[in-house]
């Protein structure tokens, strides 16, 4: 069964709670921190998801992780609730959805530009200005490098991709010649 509806339901509830209590940024940051640790530690996932490990031991480990990450209030309550319902595996999805909901509320769009080599800051500034003009929203740009692009760049905004790379053009030419 897909976990997307479960993650969406929890993310929507915690988003609404965060807006209502004016703690959205703090809660989102706490969930994000836990999600990063949880996703990056196979050992932590193995222990917290293992029904053979005693409940008290799992709770103690969760409490230790929460303390190290300075989780408190609603963020901590969410993690405890997910643990008690054996839904911790959806925390990374919840964190991504919380970010998306927060961005939507703030009128922010996240974009990624991947270039074959580093570009000057002036290029990125101009690209952000153009994207903000085209979308009428604030753009938060993530920069990546991929030498396999040969030259040029690929910009992704949500589900839209603008491929201005040599690799993309060569792939398009190959597709036209073959098919």
N, C-alpha and C positions, 0 to 999 in steps of 0.2 A: 504494500500500500504506500502511496506517495505521502511524504511528510509535508509537502508544500501547504496543503490546507491547514494542517496543525500549526506550522510555523507562522502562517499568515494570521491565524486566529489569535495566537499569543502575542505576536508583534502588534497587531491592531489594538488589542486590549492594553498592552503596556504603553503604547503610543498615546492612546486616549488618556490613560492615567497620568502620564508624564505631562501632557498638555494641561490637564485639569489641575494638577498640583504645581505647575510651573517648574517641574524638575526633569523635563524631557532630556536636556543635554546631559545631565548627570547620570540618569538611568541608562541612556543609550551608551554612554562611555563605559559604564560598569559592565553592561552586557557585552559590549565589544571586547573589552579586556578579557572577560571570562571566555568568550568564544575563541579568541586567538590562542589562549593557553590550551583550551580543550581541544581545538582542532590540531594543534601542533604536538600534542603529547599522546602518543598511542598508549603509553602505560596508564595515564590518567583515565583515558576512555575505557581501557580494558578493566580497570578496577571499578570505576563508577557504574559501568554497564553490566557487570558480572553479578548475576543473582546468587552465585555461590558465596561471594564475599558477604560477610555478615552486614546487616543494615547499619548497625552501630559503627562499624569500621568505615563503611562508605560515607556515613554522615560526618564522622570525624575528619576524614580526608577532605570532604567538601568544605567543612568549616575551616580547615587549615588553608586550603586554596583561597577561599573567600577572604580570610584575614590577610593573606599575603597580597591579594589584589585590592585590598581596601574596599571590598564590597559592603554596602550597607543599605538600609531602607528597602525601597521597592526593588532595586536591582538584586539584592540578596534574597529577598522574598521570592522573586521570580525563579532564581536558580534553585532554591529549595523546593519550590512547587514543582518545577520540571523534574527534579531528581525524584521526588516522591511519586510522581506519575510515570517515571521511567521514560522521560522525553528529553533527556539532556542532549541526545544526538541532534536535536533540531536547533540548538542554541546558535550555531553559526548562521543558519538560515534566518533565524529571528533577528540576529544582529544586522544582517544585510537588509532585511525588510524594514527594520527600524531606521536605518540610514536612509533608505529610499523614502519612507514616509516623512522623515525629518526634512530631507531635501525638497520634497514636494511642498511641504508647508512653508519652507523658506524661499521657494521659488528658485531653487538651485538645480542645475543640470550638471551631472558629472560626465566628463568626456575624457577620452584617452587618445593621445597622439603618439604613434610609434614611428620613429624615423630610423633611417639606415645608420645615421651617425648623429652625434649631438648637434643641436641647432643653437644659434645665438638666442639669448633671452628676448631680443627684439622680435624675432620670428614668433615666439610663443605669445608674446604680448599682443602682436597684431592678430594672430590666429584667435586668441580669446576674444578680442574686440569684434572680429568678424562673426564668430559664433554667437556671441551675445547679441549682436545686431540681428542675425538671422533667426534666433530663437526667442528673442525678447525676454531672456532669462539670464540670470547670473551663471557663468560657467566656472566650474572647478576642474582644472585640467591636470591630468596625470601624464607624466612624460615617460616614455619607454624607448628603448633602442633595440633594433633587430637588424643586424648587418645583412641578413638574407634578403632584405628589401632592395638591395643594391643601391638605390637612390630614391629620393622622394620620401613620402610619408603616408600613413594610413590614419584617418581620424574616425573614432567611434563615439557616437552620442546615442546612448540608449540602444535601440535596435538598428540604428542607421549607421552605415559604414561608407566612408568616402575614401576610396583607394586611389591615391595619387603616386603610387610607387612604381618603379620600373618592373619589379617582380609581378605586380598586379597586371600591368600592361602586357608583359610577356605571356602571362597565363591567359589573358583574354585573347591575344593573337593566336596562341596555340589552340584554344578552344574553337576559334573561327576556322582555322585551317583543318582541324580534325573533323569537326562536326558540321 
